[in-house]
Amino acid sequence: MTEPAHLAAVRESYDTVAADYLRLVVPPEGMDPVSRAVLAAFAELVRESGGGEVADLGCGPGRVTAYLAGLGLTAFGVDVSGKMIDLARRAHPGLHFRRGSMADLDLPDGTLGGILAWYSVHHTPPEQLPELFDEFARVLAPGGHLLLGGHAGETARLNPTRGYGHPVSYTSHLIPATRLAELLTAAGFTVTARLEQPNPRDGSRSYVCLLAESDTTPSHHPAPPAE
Ligand SMILES: C[S@@+](CC[C@H](N)C(=O)[O-])C[C@H]1O[C@@H](n2cnc3c(N)ncnc32)[C@H](O)[C@@H]1O
């Protein structure tokens, strides 16, 4: 499949910044207590629903994947940036990481216990979010959990020329948290919690966490093969 232009820009940019991303961005252990509490709540929800594999989509250098594993989940990571995947594999040799697009997952239908998308969906153009969330719903088992964490704000398209000390060519898309929740609902999710924290550096933006559960009715999932 041909790689869409926006994804090529994401891949090339994160390949360029990977080592400095790891150096500059705080690991989960250093995150604010609210974000860590939300990750812990997600882990508990997945464990309570019977566990199952959890995909960390847009896993970057794999630190949050490893954090989830430390919370008792069977977590693996997927990222479009080969350099990020190299860093993740080197730092966490006991975990599985693969290169790929979260929009086109090489995973069977209805198999995951959970999906984490932590600060990664803002690089997907908003008009492609319905398809992206359909893909998340496809791979989650009925009653599986999604935690989406990231930036929210008035709809805007941001084209920074530098990131993490390097030239970058990706686009970041902001949309309101309410819109993200609506799109998840349209994809068949039940949004079970929504938390917004103000961004202290920019009053027009916030950090949002949305917890959602995939449809428990089998009708949303393809019929099982006939006996
Ligand atoms: C800001 S970083 C966050 C990394 C990680 N979640 C963390 O919190 O450390 C965004 C990551 O998402 C990845 N990404 C963005 N869009 C993607 C897509 N469509 N498929 C796979 N990875 C993607 C980027 O390559 C990058 O590593």
The ligand as a Gaussian input file, in Angstrom:
#p B3LYP/6-31G(d) Opt

LIG

0 1
 C        4.611000      12.584000      20.295000
 S        5.158000      10.960000      19.931000
 C        4.465000      10.036000      21.303000
 C        5.202000       8.731000      21.521000
 C        4.715000       7.891000      22.704000
 N        3.292000       7.609000      22.635000
 C        5.061000       8.568000      23.994000
 O        4.148000       9.078000      24.660000
 O        6.244000       8.603000      24.339000
 C        4.076000      10.497000      18.579000
 C        4.438000       9.118000      17.999000
 O        3.331000       8.682000      17.201000
 C        3.841000       8.078000      16.032000
 N        2.754000       8.114000      15.033000
 C        2.030000       9.192000      14.638000
 N        1.099000       8.840000      13.728000
 C        1.234000       7.497000      13.548000
 C        0.551000       6.526000      12.763000
 N       -0.466000       6.876000      11.930000
 N        0.926000       5.238000      12.850000
 C        1.935000       4.859000      13.674000
 N        2.641000       5.729000      14.435000
 C        2.291000       7.034000      14.389000
 C        5.077000       8.896000      15.696000
 O        5.967000       8.218000      14.838000
 C        5.655000       9.156000      17.084000
 O        6.582000       8.176000      17.471000

